[in-house]
Every structure is written in structure tokens, then in C-alpha cells.
Amino acid sequence: MLTSATEMLRKARDGKYAVGQFNINNLEWTKAILLTAQELNSPVILGVSEGAGKYMTGFETVAAMVAAMDKSLGITVPVALHLDHGSYEGCYKCIKAGFTSIMFDGSHFPIDENVAKTTELVNVAHNLGLSIEAEVGAIGGEEDGVIGKGECADPNECKQIADLGVDFLAAGIGNIHGVYPSNWEGLSFETLEAINKTVGEMPLVLHGGTGIPDDMIKKAISLGVAKINVNTECQLVFAEATRGYIEAGKDQQGKGFDPRKLLAPGFEAIKAKVKEKMELFGSVNKA
């Protein structure tokens, strides 16, 4: 059964571990993440960006695939289907499609407009039993055309958004989407500590989990981060494994060109990466 992310993230914050949000891009991604979560007895959040949703022919297709796969694979661990960096319109499309969780990214709006739209979506989501994430302070890098420079959120603005009743909050602390540059200054734990004190028991979200050193991840979890997003890292290992298969000429041996064989190394690479992250985040056996 798909569920909202509210309870799993409250438990994570109280238990000082984090639940991974692993973005899905196609059937292989979804299957690999679900099977790994089940094998490790870990709760999991499947993230879907608006671009990935469009690629998979729409949010209704994604929701139907995830629900059917969850059932057919016999998945018993908690699974949330979550819109990642959703627009105002995108949130409503996902609610209608059957997602169990949404993120409204109003960080690029003036704070008053962000507050108004977030308030509306909180009421809609909670009336339907869905969880909702909001963002303060743009996350650096680019994700589906949303570009941010990795700024640090204002703790007072974080409290203003948290007090609207969102279930978890993404706050910029110098993190970025994609591969981190060599001159990256690292996470601002001073900012994270201030936000943590300001918002109280609110589970915090760390976007741009790819490439952040393990010790920083663990420290962030100790300071209230209960959800960590991973996307690029899975894409990189998938590409590397697929390249290795083709460069070894395996696609030209027998029926090696069959997509089920061609994509198998990438599938296994995603499983291995998700396992590594779940162990790092501390969510194993927390389902």
C-alpha cells in the first residue's frame, strides 16, 4: 500500500535516521528501488520531478505503474509517491493522479505569495490524507529548469512556512542539485542548527544528496534532517554500468541487444547504490 510520508518522516526524525527519496525515471528505476527497500526492510519515498513525469507520459501513468508494481512485487514496506519540486499546477495534477505526497516549490515566489499558495495546498493535501513538503531558500544547481545558486534559507522564513502546517521542510543550506563543483564550500551547519531550533519538531529535508560527504550526511541527520533526496548518483551509476556493457561488446553477443539484458547492469547498479544510501541514512530495518 502506498502511504503519505508524514509518519515515516516523524519516526525518522525521532529515531535520528533519514528516509531516502530516490527519484524514478522509468520502470527499471522504480523496480530497483522498490525491491531494494523491501530487501532491506526500509521505508522509501519515490520522487517524481515534473520533467520525469512528462517523460513517462504523465503523472497518471506514473501513479498507475507504481501502485501496480507495489502490489505485484508484494511490497510490504511503507512507500510514498512524491512530487519533487512541484509547481502550483503540478501539485494539483499529482493530487488528481493519485500521488500520496507532494512538494510545492514556491521558493522562487515572493514570501507572501509562497505563503498564500502553500497555505492553500496544505489544506487540500491534508483533507485528502496526503503529506506536503515546502521549500525555503533555493537549492543550487538546476532541476527541470528550476535554477538556484545554493543559497542559505532564512530561519525566520522557515518558521513562517513551517507554521503553515507543512509536514516537512526543505531548507537551503548551501546544497545543490547535480554534481558538486570542486570549489563547493560544503553545507552550512550553522544555518541548519538555527533552522532546526526555529522550527522545532519539523522533519527537515536535504536536497542534492549526491556527492555530499558521508560525515556531512550523518551530521545533517543529527541536526534534524529526516529525508535525503538522491537522483544524480543513481543516474551516474546506471550510465556507467550501461556504458560498460556496450563497450564490452555484450550487446552484440547472442541476444545481448534485448533491452531486458541491455538495461540489467544499470538496474543492478541502481540497487547497489540505493542499498549503500539506505545503510548510510540508517533506514535499514526501520519499516
Contacts in CASP RR format, 6 or more apart in sequence:
PFRMAT RR
TARGET T0000
AUTHOR 0000-0000-0000
METHOD contacts of the structure
MODEL  1
MLTSATEMLRKARDGKYAVGQFNINNLEWTKAILLTAQELNSPVILGVSE
GAGKYMTGFETVAAMVAAMDKSLGITVPVALHLDHGSYEGCYKCIKAGFT
SIMFDGSHFPIDENVAKTTELVNVAHNLGLSIEAEVGAIGGEEDGVIGKG
ECADPNECKQIADLGVDFLAAGIGNIHGVYPSNWEGLSFETLEAINKTVG
EMPLVLHGGTGIPDDMIKKAISLGVAKINVNTECQLVFAEATRGYIEAGK
DQQGKGFDPRKLLAPGFEAIKAKVKEKMELFGSVNKA
1 70 0 8 1.000
1 79 0 8 1.000
2 66 0 8 1.000
2 67 0 8 1.000
2 70 0 8 1.000
2 79 0 8 1.000
2 80 0 8 1.000
2 81 0 8 1.000
2 100 0 8 1.000
3 78 0 8 1.000
3 79 0 8 1.000
3 80 0 8 1.000
3 100 0 8 1.000
4 80 0 8 1.000
4 100 0 8 1.000
4 101 0 8 1.000
4 129 0 8 1.000
4 130 0 8 1.000
4 131 0 8 1.000
4 167 0 8 1.000
5 19 0 8 1.000
5 45 0 8 1.000
5 80 0 8 1.000
5 82 0 8 1.000
5 100 0 8 1.000
5 101 0 8 1.000
5 131 0 8 1.000
5 133 0 8 1.000
5 167 0 8 1.000
5 168 0 8 1.000
5 227 0 8 1.000
6 131 0 8 1.000
6 167 0 8 1.000
6 168 0 8 1.000
7 78 0 8 1.000
8 19 0 8 1.000
8 43 0 8 1.000
8 45 0 8 1.000
8 78 0 8 1.000
8 80 0 8 1.000
9 19 0 8 1.000
9 131 0 8 1.000
9 167 0 8 1.000
9 168 0 8 1.000
9 203 0 8 1.000
9 226 0 8 1.000
9 227 0 8 1.000
10 201 0 8 1.000
10 203 0 8 1.000
10 226 0 8 1.000
11 43 0 8 1.000
11 286 0 8 1.000
12 18 0 8 1.000
12 19 0 8 1.000
12 43 0 8 1.000
12 203 0 8 1.000
12 226 0 8 1.000
12 227 0 8 1.000
12 283 0 8 1.000
12 286 0 8 1.000
13 201 0 8 1.000
13 203 0 8 1.000
13 204 0 8 1.000
13 224 0 8 1.000
13 226 0 8 1.000
16 221 0 8 1.000
16 222 0 8 1.000
17 221 0 8 1.000
17 226 0 8 1.000
17 281 0 8 1.000
17 282 0 8 1.000
17 283 0 8 1.000
17 286 0 8 1.000
18 206 0 8 1.000
18 217 0 8 1.000
18 221 0 8 1.000
18 225 0 8 1.000
18 226 0 8 1.000
18 227 0 8 1.000
18 228 0 8 1.000
18 281 0 8 1.000
18 282 0 8 1.000
18 283 0 8 1.000
19 42 0 8 1.000
19 43 0 8 1.000
19 44 0 8 1.000
19 45 0 8 1.000
19 226 0 8 1.000
19 227 0 8 1.000
19 228 0 8 1.000
19 281 0 8 1.000
19 283 0 8 1.000
19 286 0 8 1.000
20 44 0 8 1.000
20 45 0 8 1.000
20 227 0 8 1.000
20 228 0 8 1.000
20 229 0 8 1.000
20 230 0 8 1.000
20 277 0 8 1.000
20 278 0 8 1.000
20 281 0 8 1.000
20 283 0 8 1.000
21 44 0 8 1.000
21 45 0 8 1.000
21 46 0 8 1.000
21 47 0 8 1.000
21 82 0 8 1.000
21 84 0 8 1.000
21 205 0 8 1.000
21 227 0 8 1.000
21 228 0 8 1.000
21 229 0 8 1.000
21 230 0 8 1.000
22 29 0 8 1.000
22 33 0 8 1.000
22 44 0 8 1.000
22 45 0 8 1.000
22 46 0 8 1.000
22 47 0 8 1.000
22 230 0 8 1.000
22 231 0 8 1.000
22 234 0 8 1.000
22 274 0 8 1.000
22 277 0 8 1.000
23 29 0 8 1.000
23 46 0 8 1.000
23 47 0 8 1.000
23 48 0 8 1.000
23 49 0 8 1.000
23 52 0 8 1.000
23 84 0 8 1.000
23 229 0 8 1.000
23 230 0 8 1.000
23 231 0 8 1.000
23 234 0 8 1.000
24 30 0 8 1.000
24 33 0 8 1.000
24 46 0 8 1.000
24 47 0 8 1.000
24 48 0 8 1.000
24 52 0 8 1.000
24 62 0 8 1.000
24 66 0 8 1.000
25 52 0 8 1.000
25 55 0 8 1.000
25 56 0 8 1.000
25 235 0 8 1.000
26 55 0 8 1.000
26 56 0 8 1.000
27 65 0 8 1.000
27 69 0 8 1.000
28 238 0 8 1.000
28 263 0 8 1.000
28 266 0 8 1.000
28 267 0 8 1.000
28 270 0 8 1.000
29 234 0 8 1.000
29 238 0 8 1.000
29 270 0 8 1.000
30 46 0 8 1.000
30 65 0 8 1.000
30 66 0 8 1.000
30 69 0 8 1.000
31 69 0 8 1.000
31 73 0 8 1.000
31 267 0 8 1.000
32 267 0 8 1.000
32 268 0 8 1.000
32 270 0 8 1.000
32 271 0 8 1.000
32 274 0 8 1.000
33 44 0 8 1.000
33 46 0 8 1.000
33 270 0 8 1.000
33 274 0 8 1.000
34 44 0 8 1.000
34 46 0 8 1.000
34 69 0 8 1.000
34 70 0 8 1.000
34 73 0 8 1.000
34 75 0 8 1.000
34 79 0 8 1.000
35 73 0 8 1.000
35 271 0 8 1.000
36 42 0 8 1.000
36 271 0 8 1.000
36 274 0 8 1.000
36 275 0 8 1.000
36 278 0 8 1.000
37 43 0 8 1.000
37 44 0 8 1.000
37 75 0 8 1.000
37 77 0 8 1.000
37 79 0 8 1.000
37 274 0 8 1.000
37 278 0 8 1.000
37 287 0 8 1.000
38 73 0 8 1.000
38 74 0 8 1.000
38 75 0 8 1.000
38 76 0 8 1.000
38 77 0 8 1.000
39 275 0 8 1.000
40 275 0 8 1.000
40 278 0 8 1.000
40 279 0 8 1.000
40 283 0 8 1.000
40 284 0 8 1.000
40 285 0 8 1.000
41 77 0 8 1.000
41 284 0 8 1.000
41 285 0 8 1.000
41 286 0 8 1.000
41 287 0 8 1.000
42 77 0 8 1.000
42 278 0 8 1.000
42 283 0 8 1.000
42 284 0 8 1.000
42 285 0 8 1.000
42 286 0 8 1.000
42 287 0 8 1.000
43 77 0 8 1.000
43 78 0 8 1.000
43 79 0 8 1.000
43 80 0 8 1.000
43 283 0 8 1.000
43 286 0 8 1.000
43 287 0 8 1.000
44 77 0 8 1.000
44 78 0 8 1.000
44 79 0 8 1.000
44 80 0 8 1.000
44 278 0 8 1.000
44 283 0 8 1.000
45 79 0 8 1.000
45 80 0 8 1.000
45 82 0 8 1.000
45 101 0 8 1.000
45 227 0 8 1.000
46 66 0 8 1.000
46 79 0 8 1.000
46 80 0 8 1.000
46 81 0 8 1.000
46 82 0 8 1.000
47 81 0 8 1.000
47 82 0 8 1.000
47 83 0 8 1.000
47 84 0 8 1.000
47 229 0 8 1.000
48 56 0 8 1.000
48 59 0 8 1.000
48 62 0 8 1.000
48 81 0 8 1.000
48 82 0 8 1.000
48 83 0 8 1.000
48 84 0 8 1.000
48 94 0 8 1.000
48 99 0 8 1.000
49 84 0 8 1.000
49 85 0 8 1.000
49 86 0 8 1.000
49 143 0 8 1.000
49 144 0 8 1.000
49 231 0 8 1.000
50 83 0 8 1.000
50 85 0 8 1.000
50 86 0 8 1.000
50 87 0 8 1.000
50 90 0 8 1.000
50 144 0 8 1.000
51 144 0 8 1.000
52 62 0 8 1.000
52 144 0 8 1.000
53 59 0 8 1.000
53 61 0 8 1.000
53 62 0 8 1.000
56 62 0 8 1.000
56 65 0 8 1.000
58 97 0 8 1.000
59 83 0 8 1.000
59 90 0 8 1.000
59 93 0 8 1.000
59 94 0 8 1.000
59 96 0 8 1.000
59 97 0 8 1.000
59 98 0 8 1.000
59 99 0 8 1.000
60 96 0 8 1.000
60 97 0 8 1.000
60 98 0 8 1.000
62 81 0 8 1.000
62 97 0 8 1.000
63 81 0 8 1.000
63 94 0 8 1.000
63 97 0 8 1.000
63 98 0 8 1.000
63 99 0 8 1.000
66 79 0 8 1.000
66 81 0 8 1.000
67 81 0 8 1.000
69 75 0 8 1.000
70 79 0 8 1.000
76 287 0 8 1.000
77 287 0 8 1.000
78 287 0 8 1.000
80 100 0 8 1.000
80 101 0 8 1.000
80 131 0 8 1.000
81 98 0 8 1.000
81 99 0 8 1.000
81 100 0 8 1.000
81 101 0 8 1.000
82 99 0 8 1.000
82 100 0 8 1.000
82 101 0 8 1.000
82 102 0 8 1.000
82 103 0 8 1.000
82 131 0 8 1.000
82 133 0 8 1.000
83 90 0 8 1.000
83 91 0 8 1.000
83 94 0 8 1.000
83 99 0 8 1.000
83 101 0 8 1.000
83 102 0 8 1.000
83 103 0 8 1.000
84 103 0 8 1.000
84 143 0 8 1.000
84 229 0 8 1.000
85 103 0 8 1.000
85 105 0 8 1.000
85 135 0 8 1.000
85 143 0 8 1.000
85 144 0 8 1.000
85 146 0 8 1.000
86 94 0 8 1.000
86 102 0 8 1.000
86 103 0 8 1.000
86 104 0 8 1.000
86 105 0 8 1.000
87 105 0 8 1.000
88 104 0 8 1.000
88 106 0 8 1.000
88 117 0 8 1.000
88 121 0 8 1.000
91 102 0 8 1.000
91 103 0 8 1.000
91 104 0 8 1.000
91 121 0 8 1.000
92 124 0 8 1.000
94 102 0 8 1.000
95 102 0 8 1.000
95 124 0 8 1.000
95 125 0 8 1.000
95 128 0 8 1.000
95 130 0 8 1.000
99 130 0 8 1.000
100 130 0 8 1.000
100 131 0 8 1.000
101 130 0 8 1.000
101 131 0 8 1.000
101 132 0 8 1.000
101 133 0 8 1.000
102 121 0 8 1.000
102 125 0 8 1.000
102 130 0 8 1.000
102 131 0 8 1.000
102 132 0 8 1.000
102 133 0 8 1.000
103 132 0 8 1.000
103 133 0 8 1.000
103 134 0 8 1.000
103 135 0 8 1.000
103 170 0 8 1.000
104 117 0 8 1.000
104 118 0 8 1.000
104 121 0 8 1.000
104 132 0 8 1.000
104 133 0 8 1.000
104 134 0 8 1.000
104 135 0 8 1.000
105 134 0 8 1.000
105 135 0 8 1.000
105 146 0 8 1.000
106 113 0 8 1.000
106 114 0 8 1.000
106 117 0 8 1.000
106 118 0 8 1.000
106 134 0 8 1.000
106 135 0 8 1.000
107 114 0 8 1.000
107 135 0 8 1.000
107 136 0 8 1.000
107 137 0 8 1.000
107 138 0 8 1.000
107 139 0 8 1.000
108 138 0 8 1.000
108 146 0 8 1.000
109 117 0 8 1.000
111 157 0 8 1.000
111 160 0 8 1.000
114 134 0 8 1.000
114 136 0 8 1.000
114 161 0 8 1.000
115 160 0 8 1.000
115 161 0 8 1.000
115 164 0 8 1.000
118 134 0 8 1.000
118 161 0 8 1.000
118 164 0 8 1.000
118 166 0 8 1.000
119 164 0 8 1.000
121 132 0 8 1.000
122 132 0 8 1.000
122 164 0 8 1.000
122 165 0 8 1.000
122 166 0 8 1.000
125 131 0 8 1.000
125 132 0 8 1.000
126 132 0 8 1.000
126 165 0 8 1.000
131 167 0 8 1.000
131 168 0 8 1.000
132 166 0 8 1.000
132 167 0 8 1.000
133 166 0 8 1.000
133 167 0 8 1.000
133 168 0 8 1.000
133 169 0 8 1.000
133 170 0 8 1.000
133 205 0 8 1.000
133 227 0 8 1.000
134 161 0 8 1.000
134 164 0 8 1.000
134 166 0 8 1.000
134 169 0 8 1.000
134 170 0 8 1.000
135 169 0 8 1.000
135 170 0 8 1.000
135 171 0 8 1.000
135 172 0 8 1.000
135 207 0 8 1.000
136 153 0 8 1.000
136 154 0 8 1.000
136 157 0 8 1.000
136 158 0 8 1.000
136 161 0 8 1.000
136 169 0 8 1.000
136 170 0 8 1.000
136 171 0 8 1.000
136 172 0 8 1.000
137 150 0 8 1.000
137 151 0 8 1.000
137 152 0 8 1.000
137 153 0 8 1.000
137 154 0 8 1.000
137 157 0 8 1.000
137 171 0 8 1.000
137 172 0 8 1.000
138 146 0 8 1.000
138 147 0 8 1.000
138 148 0 8 1.000
138 149 0 8 1.000
138 150 0 8 1.000
138 151 0 8 1.000
138 172 0 8 1.000
139 148 0 8 1.000
139 150 0 8 1.000
139 170 0 8 1.000
139 172 0 8 1.000
139 175 0 8 1.000
139 176 0 8 1.000
139 177 0 8 1.000
139 207 0 8 1.000
139 208 0 8 1.000
140 147 0 8 1.000
140 148 0 8 1.000
140 149 0 8 1.000
140 150 0 8 1.000
140 151 0 8 1.000
140 174 0 8 1.000
140 175 0 8 1.000
140 176 0 8 1.000
140 177 0 8 1.000
141 147 0 8 1.000
141 148 0 8 1.000
141 149 0 8 1.000
141 150 0 8 1.000
141 176 0 8 1.000
141 177 0 8 1.000
141 178 0 8 1.000
142 148 0 8 1.000
142 177 0 8 1.000
143 177 0 8 1.000
148 176 0 8 1.000
150 172 0 8 1.000
150 174 0 8 1.000
150 175 0 8 1.000
150 176 0 8 1.000
151 172 0 8 1.000
151 174 0 8 1.000
152 172 0 8 1.000
152 173 0 8 1.000
152 174 0 8 1.000
152 188 0 8 1.000
152 191 0 8 1.000
153 171 0 8 1.000
153 172 0 8 1.000
153 173 0 8 1.000
153 191 0 8 1.000
153 195 0 8 1.000
155 191 0 8 1.000
155 194 0 8 1.000
155 195 0 8 1.000
155 197 0 8 1.000
155 198 0 8 1.000
155 199 0 8 1.000
156 198 0 8 1.000
158 169 0 8 1.000
158 171 0 8 1.000
158 195 0 8 1.000
158 198 0 8 1.000
158 199 0 8 1.000
159 198 0 8 1.000
159 199 0 8 1.000
161 169 0 8 1.000
162 169 0 8 1.000
162 198 0 8 1.000
162 199 0 8 1.000
162 200 0 8 1.000
162 202 0 8 1.000
166 202 0 8 1.000
167 203 0 8 1.000
168 202 0 8 1.000
168 203 0 8 1.000
168 204 0 8 1.000
168 205 0 8 1.000
168 226 0 8 1.000
168 227 0 8 1.000
169 195 0 8 1.000
169 199 0 8 1.000
169 202 0 8 1.000
169 203 0 8 1.000
169 204 0 8 1.000
169 205 0 8 1.000
170 204 0 8 1.000
170 205 0 8 1.000
170 206 0 8 1.000
170 207 0 8 1.000
171 191 0 8 1.000
171 192 0 8 1.000
171 195 0 8 1.000
171 204 0 8 1.000
171 205 0 8 1.000
172 191 0 8 1.000
172 207 0 8 1.000
173 187 0 8 1.000
173 188 0 8 1.000
173 189 0 8 1.000
173 191 0 8 1.000
173 192 0 8 1.000
173 195 0 8 1.000
173 206 0 8 1.000
173 220 0 8 1.000
174 185 0 8 1.000
174 186 0 8 1.000
174 187 0 8 1.000
174 188 0 8 1.000
174 191 0 8 1.000
175 187 0 8 1.000
175 206 0 8 1.000
175 207 0 8 1.000
175 208 0 8 1.000
175 209 0 8 1.000
175 212 0 8 1.000
176 184 0 8 1.000
176 208 0 8 1.000
177 207 0 8 1.000
177 208 0 8 1.000
177 231 0 8 1.000
177 232 0 8 1.000
178 208 0 8 1.000
178 210 0 8 1.000
178 231 0 8 1.000
178 232 0 8 1.000
179 210 0 8 1.000
179 211 0 8 1.000
179 232 0 8 1.000
179 236 0 8 1.000
180 210 0 8 1.000
180 211 0 8 1.000
180 212 0 8 1.000
186 212 0 8 1.000
186 216 0 8 1.000
187 212 0 8 1.000
187 216 0 8 1.000
187 219 0 8 1.000
187 220 0 8 1.000
189 219 0 8 1.000
189 220 0 8 1.000
189 223 0 8 1.000
192 204 0 8 1.000
192 220 0 8 1.000
192 223 0 8 1.000
192 224 0 8 1.000
192 225 0 8 1.000
193 223 0 8 1.000
195 204 0 8 1.000
196 204 0 8 1.000
196 223 0 8 1.000
196 224 0 8 1.000
203 224 0 8 1.000
203 225 0 8 1.000
203 226 0 8 1.000
203 227 0 8 1.000
204 223 0 8 1.000
204 224 0 8 1.000
204 225 0 8 1.000
204 226 0 8 1.000
204 227 0 8 1.000
205 225 0 8 1.000
205 226 0 8 1.000
205 227 0 8 1.000
205 228 0 8 1.000
205 229 0 8 1.000
206 212 0 8 1.000
206 217 0 8 1.000
206 220 0 8 1.000
206 225 0 8 1.000
206 227 0 8 1.000
206 228 0 8 1.000
206 229 0 8 1.000
207 229 0 8 1.000
208 229 0 8 1.000
208 230 0 8 1.000
208 231 0 8 1.000
208 232 0 8 1.000
209 217 0 8 1.000
209 228 0 8 1.000
209 229 0 8 1.000
209 230 0 8 1.000
209 233 0 8 1.000
210 230 0 8 1.000
210 231 0 8 1.000
210 232 0 8 1.000
210 233 0 8 1.000
210 236 0 8 1.000
211 233 0 8 1.000
212 220 0 8 1.000
214 280 0 8 1.000
217 228 0 8 1.000
217 280 0 8 1.000
217 281 0 8 1.000
218 280 0 8 1.000
220 228 0 8 1.000
221 228 0 8 1.000
221 281 0 8 1.000
221 282 0 8 1.000
228 277 0 8 1.000
228 281 0 8 1.000
230 273 0 8 1.000
230 274 0 8 1.000
230 277 0 8 1.000
233 273 0 8 1.000
233 277 0 8 1.000
234 270 0 8 1.000
234 273 0 8 1.000
234 274 0 8 1.000
237 266 0 8 1.000
237 269 0 8 1.000
237 270 0 8 1.000
237 272 0 8 1.000
237 273 0 8 1.000
238 266 0 8 1.000
238 267 0 8 1.000
238 269 0 8 1.000
238 270 0 8 1.000
240 269 0 8 1.000
241 265 0 8 1.000
241 266 0 8 1.000
241 268 0 8 1.000
241 269 0 8 1.000
242 262 0 8 1.000
242 263 0 8 1.000
242 265 0 8 1.000
242 266 0 8 1.000
244 265 0 8 1.000
245 251 0 8 1.000
245 262 0 8 1.000
245 265 0 8 1.000
245 266 0 8 1.000
246 262 0 8 1.000
250 256 0 8 1.000
250 261 0 8 1.000
251 257 0 8 1.000
251 261 0 8 1.000
251 262 0 8 1.000
255 261 0 8 1.000
256 262 0 8 1.000
278 284 0 8 1.000
END
